[in-house]
Amino acid sequence: MESAQQIEHWIRNRQSTFVNGLKRGGQVPDELIEKLLDNASWAPSHGLVQAWEFKVFTREGLLSFYKGLQRIYKETVPAEKFNETRYQKFPEKADFVSHVIAIIMRRDPKRRFPRQEDLVSVAAATQNIYLSLQAYGLAGYLSTGDICYQSQTREFLGLDEEDECIGFFTIGVEDENYVRPPRTRIPAFEKTEWIRS
Ligand SMILES: Cc1cc2nc3c(=O)[nH]c(=O)nc-3n(C[C@H](O)[C@H](O)[C@H](O)COP(=O)(O)O)c2cc1C
């Protein structure tokens, strides 16, 4: 395959697989997660600030993660929006998920560039994880939700004031019976203005 076809293949086949598409009990070797994180670390960053940081939850750690999120959900969701089923489901996810990578933007201690640039570089690192999934035969997706931005979550992850939780990359093994909904995109030309003179 030509390089151009290869890159198109990997970019356009990058995809999210949500928890309902993961196989119960699917375990991913830690070594593959390490490879994903090494790939993430090859993202660009202004001045090579490399503002990403990862916390990996797996095995018993996964249960602590979901119990932590469950507690934060209960503490933060307005009473009228509280959903008992959703609440109960948090720890059940651990049956389908192999690893959760909390992706953190740790603000450059030297504040060399605007905070936004640190955020952008960590987004690029996140895309590298997304792009790597298929190559290693893994499935997963990035999740955020309101919970990502709660002060309790920040505390749970040990974030300082200018740090940010980018999201939780949930990884497992795809369920072979999962029927994937079609994926589409708005064509780039609809979002592009060319200025030629
Ligand atoms: C910043 C960000 C936050 C996301 N948060 C969620 C989320 O909270 N829940 C969810 O189901 N998917 C989340 N996603 C994944 C999107 O749903 C997914 O990328 C989108 O549906 C497109 O599907 P694709 O990744 O297969 O192209 C998030 C993606 C990004 C980039």
The ligand as a Gaussian input file, in Angstrom:
#p B3LYP/6-31G(d) Opt

LIG

0 1
 C      -13.140000      15.486000      23.758000
 C      -13.996000      14.268000      23.511000
 C      -14.908000      13.884000      24.484000
 C      -15.714000      12.763000      24.290000
 N      -16.582000      12.411000      25.279000
 C      -17.404000      11.359000      25.088000
 C      -18.332000      10.980000      26.106000
 O      -18.373000      11.559000      27.183000
 N      -19.142000       9.939000      25.858000
 C      -19.091000       9.251000      24.669000
 O      -19.886000       8.318000      24.494000
 N      -18.199000       9.562000      23.707000
 C      -17.351000      10.590000      23.887000
 N      -16.420000      10.912000      22.921000
 C      -16.282000      10.048000      21.720000
 C      -17.222000      10.511000      20.635000
 O      -18.535000      10.089000      20.943000
 C      -16.789000       9.918000      19.269000
 O      -15.495000      10.354000      18.942000
 C      -17.765000      10.352000      18.180000
 O      -19.006000       9.728000      18.366000
 C      -17.267000      10.005000      16.787000
 O      -17.094000       8.625000      16.672000
 P      -15.687000       8.042000      16.171000
 O      -14.691000       8.355000      17.246000
 O      -15.938000       6.559000      15.991000
 O      -15.356000       8.712000      14.886000
 C      -15.605000      12.021000      23.087000
 C      -14.664000      12.401000      22.118000
 C      -13.875000      13.511000      22.331000
 C      -12.852000      13.896000      21.288000

